[in-house]
Amino acid sequence: MIILTMLAISSFVKAQVDNDTLAIQKAALNYLEGWYSGNVERMDQALHPELAKRNQQKIPNTEIELINSLTKNTMLEYTKAGAGTRTPKDKINNKVKILHIYKGIATAVALSYDYVDYLHLVKTRDGWRIINVLWEMQDHEE
């Protein structure tokens, strides 16, 4: 009886992890694909209302480094304006790698032609949402 109970619990936990993995993957792809297609609805579904998206930039010819911050509303405005649609479709090759899931939090890496995004996600009553992004531009030798 104990073994059957343990197997049932183990199966439930695995199913939940699989469901979370798929939902995290979906949130990250909504973020990437929403950006590149200009789909505001997909971007909106991916982002938590308290999103903090940041990157560090160095001002050329100085030692000054600045932190740029974007909010969910700013990301939705940029998406609506089609900022991501300027990338040629043949260059788009989005990939998501989930690094860790623990209860209601997760970390993933989203790779696209233009960016490397480190994502922190949180599980809300509406599903998994991206709450933090730290990003850099991809280097391209052309």
C-alpha positions as CSV (number, residue, x, y, z in Angstrom):
1,M,0.0,0.0,0.0
2,I,2.8,2.4,0.9
3,I,4.6,1.7,-2.4
4,L,1.4,2.3,-4.4
5,T,0.8,5.6,-2.6
6,M,4.4,6.7,-3.3
7,L,4.1,5.8,-6.9
8,A,0.8,7.8,-7.2
9,I,2.5,10.8,-5.5
10,S,5.5,10.4,-7.8
11,S,3.3,10.3,-10.9
12,F,1.4,13.4,-9.8
13,V,4.6,15.3,-9.1
14,K,6.1,14.4,-12.5
15,A,2.9,15.4,-14.2
16,Q,2.9,18.7,-12.4
17,V,6.5,19.3,-13.4
18,D,5.7,18.5,-17.0
19,N,2.8,20.8,-17.0
20,D,4.9,23.6,-15.4
21,T,7.7,23.0,-18.0
22,L,5.2,23.3,-20.9
23,A,3.6,26.4,-19.4
24,I,7.0,28.1,-18.8
25,Q,8.1,27.2,-22.3
26,K,4.8,28.8,-23.6
27,A,5.3,32.0,-21.6
28,A,8.9,32.4,-23.0
29,L,7.8,31.7,-26.5
30,N,4.9,34.1,-26.2
31,Y,7.5,36.7,-25.2
32,L,9.9,35.9,-28.1
33,E,7.4,35.2,-30.8
34,G,5.1,38.0,-29.7
35,W,8.0,40.4,-30.0
36,Y,9.1,39.3,-33.5
37,S,5.5,39.1,-34.9
38,G,4.3,42.3,-33.2
39,N,1.6,40.4,-31.4
40,V,0.7,42.4,-28.4
41,E,-1.7,39.8,-27.0
42,R,1.0,37.1,-26.9
43,M,3.4,39.6,-25.2
44,D,0.7,40.6,-22.7
45,Q,0.1,36.9,-21.8
46,A,3.9,36.4,-21.2
47,L,4.5,39.3,-18.9
48,H,3.8,39.9,-15.2
49,P,2.3,43.4,-14.5
50,E,5.4,44.1,-12.3
51,L,7.9,43.3,-15.1
52,A,11.4,44.7,-14.7
53,K,13.4,44.3,-17.9
54,R,16.9,45.7,-17.6
55,N,20.2,45.9,-19.4
56,Q,23.5,47.6,-18.7
57,Q,25.0,49.9,-21.4
58,K,28.2,51.8,-21.5
59,I,28.2,55.2,-22.9
60,P,30.7,55.2,-25.8
61,N,34.1,56.9,-25.2
62,T,33.4,57.2,-21.4
63,E,33.6,55.0,-18.3
64,I,29.9,55.6,-17.6
65,E,27.6,52.6,-17.3
66,L,23.9,53.0,-17.2
67,I,21.1,50.6,-16.3
68,N,18.2,50.9,-18.7
69,S,14.8,49.7,-17.4
70,L,11.6,48.8,-19.2
71,T,8.2,48.0,-17.8
72,K,5.4,45.8,-19.1
73,N,3.6,48.8,-20.6
74,T,6.7,49.9,-22.4
75,M,7.2,46.4,-23.8
76,L,3.6,46.3,-25.0
77,E,4.0,49.7,-26.7
78,Y,7.2,48.6,-28.5
79,T,5.6,45.4,-29.5
80,K,2.5,47.2,-30.9
81,A,4.8,49.6,-32.8
82,G,6.4,46.6,-34.4
83,A,9.9,47.1,-33.1
84,G,10.6,43.4,-33.3
85,T,9.2,43.0,-36.8
86,R,12.2,44.8,-38.2
87,T,14.3,41.6,-37.9
88,P,14.3,39.6,-41.2
89,K,12.1,36.5,-40.8
90,D,14.9,34.2,-42.1
91,K,17.1,35.3,-39.2
92,I,14.6,34.5,-36.4
93,N,15.6,31.3,-34.6
94,N,14.1,31.4,-31.1
95,K,15.2,29.0,-28.4
96,V,14.2,28.6,-24.8
97,K,16.2,26.6,-22.2
98,I,14.6,26.2,-18.7
99,L,17.4,26.2,-16.2
100,H,15.5,25.6,-12.9
101,I,12.0,25.3,-11.5
102,Y,11.3,25.4,-7.8
103,K,7.7,25.5,-6.6
104,G,6.3,28.7,-8.1
105,I,9.5,30.3,-9.5
106,A,11.6,29.4,-12.5
107,T,14.7,30.6,-14.4
108,A,15.1,30.3,-18.2
109,V,17.2,31.6,-21.0
110,A,15.6,32.9,-24.1
111,L,17.8,33.1,-27.2
112,S,16.9,35.0,-30.3
113,Y,18.7,36.5,-33.3
114,D,18.9,39.8,-31.6
115,Y,19.0,39.1,-27.8
116,V,20.1,36.9,-25.0
117,D,17.4,37.2,-22.3
118,Y,17.7,35.7,-18.8
119,L,14.2,35.3,-17.6
120,H,12.7,34.9,-14.1
121,L,9.2,33.6,-14.0
122,V,6.6,33.4,-11.3
123,K,3.5,31.1,-11.2
124,T,0.4,33.2,-10.8
125,R,-3.3,32.3,-10.7
126,D,-3.3,33.2,-14.4
127,G,-0.3,31.0,-15.2
128,W,3.4,31.4,-15.5
129,R,4.5,35.0,-16.2
130,I,7.9,36.7,-16.8
131,I,8.6,39.1,-13.9
132,N,12.3,39.9,-14.5
133,V,14.5,40.0,-17.6
134,L,18.2,40.8,-17.8
135,W,19.3,41.1,-21.4
136,E,22.2,41.8,-23.8
137,M,22.3,42.3,-27.6
138,Q,23.6,39.3,-29.6
139,D,26.9,39.9,-31.4
140,H,26.7,39.3,-35.2
141,E,29.6,39.2,-37.6
142,E,28.3,40.1,-41.0
